[in-house]
Amino acid sequence: MTAPSREPDHAPWLAIVGIGEDGRAGLSPAAAAALDAAELVYGGRRHLALAAPLAAETRPWPSPIDTAYPGILARRGRPTCILATGDPFHYGIGAELARLVPAQEIRAFPQPSAFSLAAARLGWSLPETACLTLHGRDLFGIVPHLQPGARILTLSWDGATPAAVAALLAERGFGGSRLTVLEAMGGPNERVRAARAQNFDLSEIAALNTVAVAVEAAPGARIVPLSPGLDDAWFENDGQLTKAEIRAVTLAALRPRAGETLWDLGAGAGSVSIEWCLRHPANRAVAVERRPDRAERIARNARALGVAPRVQVVVGGSLASLPALPSPRAVFVGGGVAEPGLLTACRDALPQDGRCVANAVTLEGEAALLAAFSEAGGALRRLSVAHAVPVGGLTGWRPAMPITQWVWTKP
């Protein structure tokens, strides 16, 4: 949907009102006045019931919810109200609507978010707590946040979410973690209960709930390191994998920055795409892989490490796929580097200060990198790694195939 001009030509007409489990009683006089002044009120059926009685026409959200947006925009200039849970701008509809309606045309009346209420109940500091949502999101999105001693607050999808989180924690070696389930906070049916992940036995959990996790890691727990260069065992692969030491150097050369998109061409197991996304929650990657079986493997690896929604997997040849891809800020060529025209196309696709890193193990690939270096400059280097292995009753070095790496920044 195309957003209207950001220059407002209407007085505020769209009220976004956060409502809690205490309904109208919890609204400020200004929020109640905005609600009562509306000609039309949108909200979930629960929100509309909490706000009753309403003199205005009411419309429950359709599914999918964004199909209602054209009707809302068509009412521009006429008093309209949106009901939302708590703070509409913290994993709520407020931010979505603000992309379509100029902020000067919106009056927002937030209430304490579920995160604020949960932190108050538990005595947790919000700046020291990861605030997530599993509402409509993959459960594995919690995985990168499972660090020893971490505190996590996450919005649930439904009453089954807390048990699913507990099972995931126990499976990954965090069974000692304490889960607190906070239901219907702020209303007459509020309930707070706790259990350890490894023997989670809470039942009849309300659909509206928030889960607090105090993370405890057992020895051997699958903790995602904060540094690049994850051990190769983290990735399901058939041998087509940028190995850990080379991957760490490659990520350093790519210089990830928040909110950037990476092209990972000839992605193999997707390890570079995945580690790119692990560097910052706003990062995105497009993993292009010719073989469908490897593409499916990339998707599985991305999900297991909690970044699946941010790794777009494209099946096809690298050069042929480029025109349809979103614009990159960085490009990694890990396979097919010798394909004629590929490196030139990658350079052309990058904006100023965009980075291109290409690795080669074959003589043909090395020749392509030498040609690119001669034509465009940049840096060329040879990377070698050797591992200690048994040699009879002694130990010796076994070298891996050397890697030629070309690093280039667009001037």
Disulfide bonds with the S-S distance in Angstrom:
none
